[in-house]
Amino acid sequence: MDSINITAIVTAYNQPDKTIETLNKFKQCNPSPSEIIVHVDGGKVELQSLLQKEFPDIKIILSQENIGPGGGRNKLIKMAQYDLIASFDDDSYPLDIDYFDRLLKLFTGFPDASIITAKLYHQNELIEDATEQSYWVADFAGCACAYRKSIFFNTTGYIPLPIAYGMEEVDLALRLHAQGYRILQTDFIRVFHNTDRKRHSNHRVTSSSLANIALLAFLRYPILCWFIGLLQLISRIIWLIKNQRYQGIATGIIMIPQHLWTHRQFRQTVSASVLLSYLSLKRKPLLIESII
């Protein structure tokens, strides 16, 4: 089976069976990625040993502390041999057998794309055929995207947060937007995320996501735009209440001051015009007429 000069990276924590499934899916792709690296978070030595036994040809990084998916991706991307890096969670994997070949063609055809994000499907969703429908967008999914390493490190990378909902991808996307880089979303490549997303209703996820909304505004928004962050926080709280996710709301609000203080060293704001441009693109992605 052929291989292609792309690195595939996986952030893993506590799902050994799904991690093995993801790695086997890589092996079934043709061409397969020339390099596979897995980051095992939170000192999960048993998972590290299992993966080394099952896949002796892949590289594994172990972090003793829980640095979250963003912190893991920082390490993985730094270690990657190739400039094009396909990113997955331990429970996400390509649906297209020629996924990596298609990815290379997309990066070649769109040299101004810093990140390409795939069509993402979850459990109990109808999986549709791949199409050429594509957009320039504001955001991406870290479990179903690919980076240019050379551009990724023009930023400071991800902020390592154990629970990064509401912060991880949007923070990096905003900083890339500020530097004039673009993100391509396409249905030409597809990824399956093998989760029912029930963990999103966990009270720790709720509290952390609220604190992260405030953190994003504190770190990236100019002071005159902090009201936008406040409105985003209020909107999220209203959504949580409407969906009866009450647990974690109070805790999330209480933890905001400490959360901001702990990460104050990462503060580097964008201009108001950049922020407004980013939010405009988020509301209205730009359709691309043809990708081939």
C-alpha positions in Angstrom: 0.0 0.0 0.0 1.3 3.5 -0.9 2.0 6.2 1.7 1.9 10.0 1.3 4.0 12.7 2.9 1.4 13.7 5.5 1.6 13.3 9.3 -1.6 12.0 11.0 -1.9 13.1 14.7 -4.2 11.8 17.4 -5.0 13.1 20.8 -5.9 10.2 23.1 -6.9 10.1 26.8 -9.1 7.2 28.1 -10.7 5.4 25.1 -8.4 2.5 24.2 -10.8 0.7 21.9 -11.7 3.8 20.0 -8.1 4.8 19.7 -7.2 1.5 18.2 -10.2 1.7 15.8 -8.9 5.2 14.6 -5.4 4.0 14.1 -6.6 0.9 12.1 -8.7 3.2 9.9 -5.5 5.1 9.0 -3.9 1.8 8.0 -6.9 1.1 5.7 -6.5 4.4 3.8 -4.8 4.3 0.4 -2.5 6.1 0.4 -1.9 6.0 4.2 -0.1 8.8 6.1 3.7 8.4 6.1 3.8 9.3 9.8 1.4 8.7 12.7 1.9 10.2 16.1 -0.3 9.8 19.1 -0.4 12.0 22.2 -1.5 10.2 25.4 -2.7 12.7 28.0 -2.9 12.6 31.7 -0.3 10.0 32.4 -2.3 7.1 31.0 0.7 4.7 30.9 -1.5 1.6 30.3 -2.9 3.2 27.1 0.6 4.1 26.0 1.8 0.5 26.5 -1.2 -0.9 24.7 -0.7 1.3 21.7 3.0 0.6 21.5 2.3 -3.2 21.5 -0.5 -3.0 18.9 1.2 -0.4 16.7 5.0 -0.6 17.0 5.6 1.6 14.0 3.8 4.7 15.3 5.3 7.4 17.5 3.7 8.0 21.0 4.1 11.0 23.3 3.1 10.7 26.9 2.2 13.7 29.1 2.0 13.1 32.8 -0.2 16.1 33.4 -3.6 16.6 31.8 -2.9 19.3 29.2 -6.0 18.8 27.1 -6.4 18.3 23.4 -4.9 21.7 22.5 -1.8 21.1 24.6 -1.4 17.7 23.1 -1.7 19.0 19.5 1.0 21.6 20.3 3.4 18.7 21.1 2.2 16.6 18.1 2.6 19.3 15.6 6.0 20.3 16.9 7.2 16.7 16.5 5.7 16.1 13.1 8.1 15.5 10.2 5.9 16.8 7.5 4.4 20.2 6.9 0.9 18.9 6.2 -0.7 17.5 9.4 -4.1 15.7 9.6 -5.6 16.0 13.0 -8.0 13.6 14.7 -9.4 12.8 18.2 -9.1 9.3 19.5 -12.7 8.7 18.4 -12.6 10.3 15.0 -11.3 8.9 11.7 -11.5 9.4 7.9 -14.6 8.1 6.0 -12.9 8.3 2.6 -10.3 5.6 1.7 -8.4 8.2 -0.3 -8.8 10.8 2.4 -5.1 11.8 2.6 -4.7 11.9 -1.2 -7.7 14.3 -1.4 -6.3 16.3 1.4 -3.0 16.8 -0.5 -4.9 17.9 -3.6 -6.8 20.4 -1.6 -3.7 22.0 0.0 -2.1 22.1 -3.5 -5.1 23.7 -5.0 -5.5 26.2 -2.2 -2.1 27.4 -1.2 -3.6 30.2 0.9 -5.5 27.8 3.1 -3.8 27.5 6.6 -6.3 24.9 7.8 -8.6 22.6 5.9 -11.6 21.2 7.9 -13.6 18.2 6.7 -17.3 17.5 6.7 -17.9 16.0 10.2 -20.5 13.4 11.0 -21.5 12.0 14.4 -23.4 8.9 15.6 -27.0 8.6 14.3 -26.4 11.2 11.5 -27.0 10.4 7.9 -23.7 10.2 6.1 -23.9 11.7 2.7 -21.7 11.3 -0.3 -18.7 13.5 -0.7 -19.3 16.6 -2.8 -17.2 19.6 -3.9 -19.2 22.1 -1.8 -16.7 24.2 0.0 -16.5 27.5 1.9 -14.0 29.9 3.4 -15.0 29.9 7.0 -14.1 31.4 10.4 -13.8 28.2 12.5 -12.8 24.5 12.2 -13.0 21.2 14.1 -9.8 20.1 15.7 -10.9 16.4 15.4 -11.4 16.7 11.6 -8.9 19.1 10.1 -5.4 19.5 8.8 -2.8 22.2 9.4 0.2 23.6 7.6 2.9 23.3 10.2 4.8 26.2 8.8 1.7 28.5 9.4 0.6 27.0 12.7 3.8 28.1 14.4 3.3 31.7 13.2 1.0 31.7 16.1 1.8 30.6 19.7 -0.3 27.5 19.1 -3.1 26.3 21.4 -3.5 27.4 25.0 -3.3 24.2 27.0 -6.6 23.7 28.8 -7.8 20.4 30.3 -11.3 21.2 29.1 -11.1 23.5 26.1 -14.7 23.8 24.9 -15.4 27.3 23.7 -11.8 28.3 23.5 -9.5 25.8 21.7 -10.3 26.1 18.0 -11.9 29.5 18.0 -8.9 31.1 19.7 -6.5 29.8 17.1 -8.8 30.6 14.2 -9.2 34.2 15.4 -5.4 34.6 15.6 -4.9 33.1 12.2 -7.6 35.5 10.8 -5.7 38.4 12.3 -2.6 37.4 10.4 -4.5 37.2 7.1 -4.7 33.3 6.8 -7.7 31.5 5.6 -9.6 28.3 6.7 -11.3 26.1 4.1 -14.3 23.9 5.0 -15.1 21.2 2.4 -17.4 18.3 1.9 -14.8 16.8 -0.4 -13.2 15.0 2.6 -15.3 13.4 5.4 -14.6 12.4 9.0 -16.7 10.4 11.4 -16.7 11.4 15.1 -17.7 8.2 17.0 -19.5 9.9 19.9 -23.1 10.7 20.9 -21.9 14.0 22.4 -23.5 13.2 25.7 -20.3 14.4 27.4 -21.2 17.9 26.4 -23.9 17.9 29.0 -21.4 17.1 31.8 -21.4 19.8 34.5 -17.6 20.2 34.3 -17.9 20.8 30.5 -20.7 23.4 31.2 -18.7 25.3 33.8 -15.4 25.3 31.7 -17.1 26.3 28.5 -18.6 29.4 30.2 -15.3 30.3 31.8 -13.6 29.8 28.4 -16.0 32.2 26.6 -14.9 34.9 29.1 -11.3 33.8 28.7 -11.4 34.2 24.9 -12.8 37.8 25.2 -10.2 38.7 27.9 -7.2 37.3 25.9 -8.2 38.4 22.4 -10.8 41.1 22.3 -9.8 44.8 22.7 -11.3 46.3 25.8 -13.8 48.3 23.8 -15.2 45.0 22.5 -15.5 43.2 25.8 -19.2 43.9 25.7 -19.4 41.4 22.8 -17.8 38.7 25.0 -20.4 39.5 27.7 -23.2 39.1 25.2 -21.7 35.8 24.0 -21.6 34.6 27.6 -25.2 35.6 28.3 -26.3 34.0 25.1 -24.6 30.7 26.1 -26.2 30.8 29.6 -29.6 31.3 28.1 -29.0 28.4 25.7 -28.0 26.2 28.6 -31.1 27.1 30.6 -33.4 26.5 27.7 -31.8 23.0 27.3 -32.1 22.3 31.0 -28.3 22.1 31.5 -28.4 23.9 34.9 -25.5 22.1 36.6 -22.3 23.9 36.2 -23.6 27.3 35.3 -23.0 28.9 38.7 -19.7 27.2 39.0 -18.6 28.4 35.6 -19.5 32.0 36.4 -17.7 31.9 39.8 -14.5 30.4 38.3 -14.1 33.2 35.6 -11.9 35.6 37.6 -9.4 32.9 38.6 -9.5 31.5 35.1 -8.6 34.8 33.6 -5.9 35.5 36.1 -4.3 32.1 35.7 -4.0 32.6 31.9 -3.2 36.3 31.8 0.3 35.7 30.3 -1.4 34.6 27.0 -3.1 37.9 26.5 -2.5 39.3 23.0 -5.5 41.1 21.6 -6.6 41.5 18.0 -7.9 44.8 16.6 -11.6 45.7 16.7 -11.7 45.6 12.9 -10.2 42.1 12.8 -12.7 40.8 15.4 -15.7 42.2 13.5 -14.4 40.8 10.3 -14.0 37.4 11.9 -17.5 37.5 13.4 -18.9 38.5 10.0 -17.2 35.5 8.3 -18.5 33.3 11.1 -22.1 34.4 10.3 -21.7 34.3 6.6 -19.1 31.9 5.1 -17.9 32.5 1.6 -19.0 29.9 -1.0 -16.3 28.6 -3.3 -17.5 27.9 -6.8 -15.1 25.1 -7.7 -12.4 23.2 -5.9 -11.1 20.9 -8.7 
